[in-house]
Amino acid sequence: MGLLDIFNKEARSERSRDKNIQRALNKYAQSADRWKALEALRDDGSDEALYGLLRRFGMMYDKTIEDEQEKEFVFEVLLAKGANAIPAIEKYLVSADSISWPLRILDKVADREREIAVLKKVLERHEPGYERDPTKKQQLLAHLGSLQHPDAAALCAPYLEDMDEGVRFTAAEALLAQAKAEVAIAPLLADFASDKEDSLRIRLRIADGFVEHGWAVPPEQRAGVQKKLPDSFLLEKDGRFKKKA
């Protein structure tokens, strides 16, 4: 087979793949045609084909049951690809807006170190600050909160200073979920005592979290915490939060 033959074969494969991706993402196509396209992308197995499959998560089909079935199919296909799916998942996480399905897949096909590395790379494109739609940040932070890993807290902590209250709340939840005083107490108390923090909901959640974990406020931070203490809490002599009766 000559170079021209190889080039033509690759070109045909690329055109076929592109058509299958378009068909898989066409909400107006017949369900049978979409299924055929999804199966063809599965059999192709290239990074481009797997990325095309992932894009199916971003398309909402009007028929709820069929939409769920197709997404479950894609989910199972990508799980079966294992670590081979990670490059496509990383690309999709960077580019997509809604990422709950791919995060579930990443959690199952990547070891913890690789998973953290991917999430760090995605977060670098969504630094603390203003974003028109903060949903993606919240999804990333919530997922990090579910991971028991030393780097998870370090990745979440800067988002306690985000402009969006929902992002800050999710970051606080993620830090509390780590349940490790050495990584969570300092950033949480800094936010709690900050004049910039205007959310009572966040302060209440932090106080509740300290009660749940039995954490004490270090002596040098108690005066600042006392100034911002919600009416429903008091700070005991040993620095522990306590709910008022």
C-alpha positions in Angstrom: 0.0 0.0 0.0 1.4 3.4 -1.1 1.4 6.7 0.8 -1.4 7.9 -1.3 -3.5 4.9 -0.5 -2.8 5.4 3.2 -3.7 9.1 3.0 -6.9 8.3 1.2 -7.9 5.6 3.7 -7.3 8.0 6.6 -9.2 10.7 4.9 -12.2 8.4 4.4 -12.0 7.3 8.0 -12.0 10.9 9.2 -15.0 11.8 7.0 -16.9 8.7 8.2 -16.1 9.6 11.8 -17.2 13.2 11.4 -20.5 12.1 9.9 -21.1 9.7 12.7 -20.4 12.4 15.3 -22.8 14.8 13.5 -25.5 12.0 13.4 -24.9 11.1 17.1 -25.5 14.7 18.1 -28.5 15.4 15.9 -31.6 15.5 18.1 -33.8 15.4 15.0 -32.3 12.2 13.6 -34.1 8.9 14.0 -33.2 7.1 17.2 -32.0 4.1 15.2 -29.6 6.3 13.2 -28.2 7.8 16.3 -27.6 4.4 17.9 -25.8 3.2 14.7 -23.6 6.3 14.9 -22.8 5.8 18.5 -21.9 2.1 17.9 -19.7 3.1 15.0 -17.8 5.6 17.2 -17.4 3.0 19.9 -15.9 0.6 17.3 -13.6 3.4 15.9 -12.1 3.8 19.4 -9.8 6.7 18.4 -9.4 9.8 20.7 -11.5 11.8 18.2 -14.3 9.2 18.2 -14.3 9.0 22.0 -14.4 12.8 22.2 -17.4 12.6 19.8 -19.1 10.2 22.2 -18.5 12.5 25.1 -20.2 15.3 23.3 -23.4 13.3 23.4 -23.6 14.2 27.1 -24.0 17.9 26.1 -27.0 17.2 23.8 -30.4 16.9 25.4 -32.9 14.7 23.4 -36.6 15.5 23.8 -37.6 11.9 24.6 -36.3 11.6 28.2 -36.1 7.8 28.3 -34.2 7.5 25.0 -31.9 10.3 26.0 -31.0 8.6 29.2 -30.5 5.2 27.4 -28.1 6.7 24.9 -26.1 8.5 27.6 -25.9 5.3 29.7 -24.6 3.5 26.5 -21.9 6.2 26.1 -21.1 5.9 29.8 -20.6 2.2 29.7 -18.6 2.4 26.4 -16.1 4.9 27.9 -15.8 2.8 31.1 -14.9 -0.2 29.0 -12.2 1.8 27.3 -10.5 2.4 30.7 -7.4 4.6 30.8 -7.5 4.9 27.0 -10.5 7.3 27.4 -8.7 9.8 29.7 -7.2 12.0 26.9 -10.7 12.5 25.4 -12.2 13.0 28.8 -9.7 15.7 29.6 -10.3 17.5 26.3 -14.1 17.4 27.0 -13.8 18.6 30.5 -11.8 21.6 29.3 -14.3 22.5 26.6 -17.7 21.5 27.9 -20.1 23.5 30.2 -21.9 20.6 31.9 -19.5 17.9 33.1 -21.2 15.6 35.6 -21.2 12.5 33.5 -17.5 12.8 32.4 -16.5 13.4 36.0 -18.1 10.1 37.0 -16.2 8.3 34.2 -12.9 9.9 35.1 -13.3 8.8 38.7 -13.6 5.2 37.6 -11.0 5.0 34.8 -8.1 7.1 36.3 -6.0 6.4 39.3 -6.3 9.1 42.0 -3.1 10.9 41.0 -4.1 11.1 37.3 -7.6 12.2 38.3 -6.3 15.1 40.4 -3.9 16.1 37.7 -6.7 16.3 35.1 -8.9 18.3 37.5 -6.1 20.7 38.2 -5.6 21.4 34.5 -9.3 22.1 34.0 -9.5 24.4 37.1 -6.6 26.4 35.7 -9.0 27.6 33.0 -11.6 28.6 35.6 -9.6 30.5 38.2 -11.4 32.3 41.1 -13.2 35.4 39.8 -16.1 36.3 37.7 -17.7 33.9 35.3 -21.1 34.3 33.6 -22.1 30.8 34.5 -20.3 29.4 37.5 -21.9 25.9 37.2 -18.8 24.2 35.9 -16.7 25.5 38.8 -19.3 24.2 41.3 -19.3 20.8 39.6 -15.5 20.6 39.7 -15.3 21.6 43.4 -18.1 19.3 44.4 -16.2 16.4 42.7 -13.0 17.4 44.5 -14.9 17.3 47.7 -15.7 13.7 47.2 -12.0 12.8 46.8 -9.9 12.0 49.9 -6.6 13.4 48.6 -4.1 15.9 50.1 -4.2 18.0 46.9 -8.0 18.3 46.8 -8.1 20.8 49.7 -5.3 22.9 48.2 -7.2 23.1 44.9 -10.5 24.1 46.6 -9.2 26.7 49.0 -8.7 29.6 46.6 -12.3 29.4 45.6 -13.4 30.6 49.0 -12.5 34.0 47.5 -14.6 33.6 44.3 -17.1 36.3 43.4 -20.0 33.8 43.2 -21.5 32.9 46.6 -22.5 29.4 45.3 -18.9 28.7 44.3 -17.6 29.8 47.7 -20.2 27.7 49.4 -19.3 24.6 47.4 -15.6 25.2 48.1 -16.4 25.3 51.8 -18.4 22.1 51.5 -15.5 20.5 49.7 -13.0 21.5 52.4 -15.2 20.2 55.1 -15.7 17.0 53.3 -11.9 16.3 53.5 -12.4 16.0 57.3 -8.8 16.9 57.9 -8.2 19.7 60.2 -4.6 20.4 59.0 -5.8 21.3 55.5 -9.2 22.7 56.2 -9.2 24.9 59.3 -6.9 27.7 58.2 -8.6 28.6 54.9 -12.1 28.1 56.3 -11.5 30.4 59.3 -9.8 33.0 57.1 -13.0 33.2 55.0 -15.3 33.1 58.1 -13.5 36.1 59.6 -13.0 38.0 56.4 -14.8 41.4 56.0 -15.2 40.4 52.3 -17.4 37.4 53.1 -21.0 38.6 53.1 -22.8 35.3 53.1 -24.5 34.2 56.3 -25.2 30.8 54.7 -21.4 30.2 54.3 -20.6 31.2 57.9 -23.4 28.9 59.2 -22.1 26.0 57.1 -18.6 26.5 58.3 -19.7 26.7 61.9 -21.9 23.6 61.5 -18.9 21.8 59.9 -16.6 22.7 62.9 -19.3 21.3 65.2 -19.6 18.1 63.2 -15.8 17.5 63.2 -15.2 18.7 66.7 -12.6 21.2 65.5 -11.5 24.1 67.7 -10.6 27.6 66.6 -6.9 28.3 67.3 -6.4 31.0 70.1 -5.0 33.6 67.7 -8.0 33.5 65.5 -10.8 33.5 68.1 -11.2 37.2 68.3 -11.7 37.6 64.6 -14.2 34.6 64.5 -16.1 36.0 67.5 -16.8 39.3 65.6 -18.5 37.4 62.7 -20.2 34.7 64.8 -23.8 34.1 63.7 -26.5 34.7 66.4 -27.3 31.0 66.5 -23.8 30.0 67.6 -21.5 30.8 70.5 -17.7 30.2 70.8 -16.8 28.2 73.9 -13.6 28.8 76.0 -11.8 26.0 74.3 -12.5 27.5 70.9 -15.2 25.1 69.8 -18.4 26.3 68.1 -21.6 25.4 69.9 -25.2 25.9 68.7 -27.3 27.9 71.0 -30.3 26.0 72.6 
